[in-house]
Amino acid sequence: MRLEAADIEKLVRQAHDSGDYAPLVAAIPYARLIGVKVEPMGEEVLFRLPISKDNIGNPVLPAIHGGVIAGFMEQAALLHLMIFMKSPNFPKIIDFSIDYLRAGLNKDTYATCQVWRQGRRVGNVAITAWQTRSNEPIATARAHFKLD
């Protein structure tokens, strides 16, 4: 199912008005697959990746697959841009660079985003993911998106 710009814009507006971002997340297949949650915190949002056996890459530790961590962070950046730009379109990823700092153990993972630069055509977002404490990140990333 392909959403039109008016449908996307409506989803973003409804999410802002209600504080419920689940319908917006549900419109993004990969975000829905891995279980991304958006939790409003005042004027900001916190992204959460709940524990899921389907996201485990190393069953011995157990640890979340690195690709799932990267995908979660990319989806968080995309949603962050959409939410704070009130975007009528899904931004398109240009590039994504991640630094893995610690093992992502089998526990809830959180992410916050900061838009470093937003022009007319490109948005640059910094993402930090952690599990226990925000000052002990498991990964940091930078994402660049083409804005329509």
N, C-alpha and C positions, 0 to 999 in steps of 0.2 A: 504494500500500500504506500503510494507516494503522497506525501502531504504537500499542499499548496502553501505559498507564502502566507496567505490569510489564515490558514489553519494553524501554522506554526506561531504566527503573531498572536493568535487567540490563545493558544496553549501557554505562551510566555506571560501574557496579560493575566490569564486566570491563575497561573501559578503565583504571580506577584500578589494578586488580590487576596487569594485564599491562604497562601503560605504552604500550599500542597504542590510539590514539584513532581509527584509520582506520575501524573499523566504526561508531563514533558519527558521524563526519563523513559517511560514506556514507548514513546515515539522513536527512540533510538535503540535499534535491535541489540547491539553489543552491550550497551549500558544495562539494558534489561536482562540480558543473558548472565552477566557476571553479578548482577544484583546491586548496582549503584543506588545509593540513597542520598537525598539532598535534605539537610536539616537547617532550617533558618535559625540564625542567631543574631537577633537585632537587625542591623542593616547588612550584615554579612551572611554567608552560607558556609556550612561545613559539609564536606562530602564524606560519605562512609561506605566502605566495602565490608558488609557483614561476613562473618565466618561462613564458608561453604566448602564442603568436601570436593565439589566440582572445580574449585579454584586452586587446589593443591597440586604443586608440581613435584615436590620432594616428600614422599610419604614417610620417609625415615625420620625427618626432623619433627614433625611435618612443617613444611613451609609453602607459602603461596608461590605459584609459578611466577617467574620474573616477567613474563609476557602479560600476565593478568595484572600485575602491579603497574606496568607501563600503560596498559590499556585503561585501567582505572584512572590513572593520572591524566591521560589524554582526554578521556571522557569528562573528567572534572573540569579541565581547562575549557573544553568546548561548551559545557553547560554554564560555566562561570561567565564566559563571553556572552552567551545568549541571554542569560539572566540580567546582567548589568548593562547590556547594550539594548535590551528589549528588542532583540534581533528578529526580523521576520523570516530569516533563513538560517540554515545550519551552516556555521563557518566551515570552510574546507581546510584541512590540515596541509600545511606547506612542509614543515619539518618538525621533528621531535627529537630531543636529546635528553637522555636520562643518565643519572649517576646513582648506582646502587650503593648504599652505605652500610646497610645491615640486612640480615636475613629477615624476610617478612614472615614471621611465624604465623601459626594458625590461630589468629585472633582478629578481632575487628581492626580495620585499617582506616585511617582518616586522612583527609587531604584538604589543604587550603590553597587558594590561588590568589595571585596578584597580577593585575594587568600592568605591565611595565610601560608599554607604549601601544596606543591605539591610534592609527591613522585612518584615512578614508578607506584604504584597501587592505591593510595588514594589522593584525593584533598580535602582540607578543605577551605571553603569559608565563609567569614563574609558578611552579607547583611544588609543594612540599608534602610528603606523605610520612606518617608516623603511626605507631601503634600504642605505645604506653604513654609517652610524653612528647609534646610538640617540639621540645628542644632536643629530642633524640630521634631525628628523622631516619627512616629506613631508605628513603630515596628523595632526590630532588630532580627536577626536570625543567626544561624550557620548551615551549611550544610556540610555533608561529602559524597563524591562520590567515587565510585569504578571506576577507569580508566582502559580502555582496551587498 
